[in-house]
Amino acid sequence: MRKVMAGMDLHGNNVMVGIVDDQGARLQHRRLACELPEIIEFLAPYKAELESIAVESTFNWYWLVDGLRAAGFPVVLANPAKIDQYSGIKHADDKNDAYFLAELQRLKILPTGYVYDPELRPVRDLLRRRMSLMRQRTTLFLSAKSLHQRTTGRGLELRRLKAMEPEEAAALYTHPANQLIAQIQKEHIDSLDQSIRQIEKAVLKVALQQPYYQRLQTIPGVGIILGLTISMEVGNIDRFAGPGQFASYCRTVDAKRISNGKTKGDNNQKCGNKYLAWAFVEAAHGARRFDATCRRWYDRKAGKKCTTVATKALACKLAKAAWYVMAKGTEYQAGKIFPGLTEPKAEEISGEQASASKGVGPNPED
């Protein structure tokens, strides 16, 4: 039976579809509107012969991939970051791009991306919106502190600002314009706080049902928010063959090109998941502060290199530990990640005891 492959060059307002057979012959192409029934109608005559459909991973692929899969079509997500056409090609347009995707499938060399579970994807995207709201909230805090500093000459403690009502923030100033600015900013901060809490509550309900969430919190530096982020961003851990591949996806490894011991340049440093990159760097900062083993390893690395390299290297260690926790179904074991460093030195124990007596340590409410 003849096999056919389809490629889809997706845009914001239309999609170009090209279909080839297993011998490379171009069968049909057409530009269609971004309407799922119209696309399914065009593909219907080839449904029994279709081996796969490659959809270009653009900003708006959700509806098309999910809709075609629900209709029973075999769909893969093409990764455009890894697809290179011949640089000397004289003419290229949407039709050729669609046929090119189909041809790569025929040759079985199409770089593909991961299609996240459509039921969990909206929850993951909701958690990503939390990060955007947190940035807006931080910007408002910094602006409010700056306003107070330049109008009064005194600093404003963040703790005090958080506890204020909008009217109290306005009362800090005498000029009506500054009063209005302070009140509006505090109202926005309070509104963002409420939205952030709603998001966290909604995501937590789903995360508690995921097999990774509870075990991830056994890793040093990983608390509620980082546990939510990692568990929701990973999806299916089985798509990573090993801890090194997962650490690379988390952007915790070097992206350098070296020849004969000399650095020739940087490779694609943005290849991977930026949300996981953020999560593991944040975990590294927390781990080096509150975990003795991580702190010893970090100090040793920082002494040989620098603090930036040490933080990134510790993030890599934690990412590999997370892979074992998720893939092997076990809790974090410091002895396997940091062999020979699990027993703290006597001076470190005395230092920790002294810090405890002074009340220095992690805030249980954080």
C-alpha positions, 0 to 999 in steps of 0.5 A: 500500500502506498504511503503518503506524508504531509507537511504544514507550513503554519502561519497566523492566518493560513496554513500551506499543506503539501503532500508527497508519496513514499517515492518523493512525488508531489501529489497536491498542495493548497493554502487553507484558512486556519479552520480545522474542518477545512483542513480535515476535509482536504486531508480526508481522501489521503487519511488511509494512506497518511503515515504522518503529518508534520506541523511546523512548531509556531506560536499557534500550533496547539489548535491544529495538532490537537484537532488533527490528533483528535480526528485520528490523524498521525501528527508530529511537531516539527522543530524549526530550530533544528531544520536547515534548508540548503542556504544556496536555494534560489527560490523558497516560498510557503509551498516549498517549505511545506513540501520540504517538511513532507520530504524530511518525513519521507527520509525519516530525518525530520527533527521533532518536538515534544507534544505536551499532554493537551489536558495538562498544557493549559495548567502549565501555561497558567503557571507560566503566567504567574512568572509574568505577574511576579515580574510586574509585581516586582517592578511595582515594588521597585518603583514604589521604593524609588518614589519614596527614596527620591521624594523623602531621602529615606528608604522604604522597607519592603516588609512595611510596603507589603503591609500597607493599605493603599491609603497608607501608601498615599499618606506617605506623600504631600503632593497629590500626584505622588499620593495618587501614584503611590495609591494606584501602585499599591492597589495594583500590587494587592491585585497581583498578589490575589491573582498570583495566589489564585494561580498557585492554588489552581496549579497545586490541585493538579500538581498534587496528582502528578507522580513527581511533585512530592518527590521533587521537594526532597531535593535541596532548594526545591520548595512548593513553587519550584516543585510546581514549575519542574513537575509541570514543565517536564511532562513525561520524563521518559522522553529524556534518555538520561540525566545528561540529556535532561540537564542539557534541556534545562540549559545547565550545561555549557553551549560551547564549540571547542576545537584543539582545546580552543573555544571557537564560539558558542552554540545555541545557548537558548536551546532548551526550556527557559523555565526549567533553567530558571527553576534550577538556578533558583534551586541552586541559590537556595541549596547553597544557603541551606544545605551543608553538602551543597554549600561545601561543593559550591564553595569548592567549585567557586574557589576553582572557578567563580561564583557564577560558574559554581552556581550553574554547575550546582544547578546542573547537579540538581537537574541530574538529581531531579532526573533520577528522582523522576525517572527512577521513582526515588527520593533525593540521595545526596551521597550519589550526587555528591560522593564523599561530601555528605559528612559536614566538617566539624567547623561547618557544624559549629558554624551552623549551630552558631547561626541557629542560636542567632536565629539565622536560617530559612524562613519556614513561611518562604 
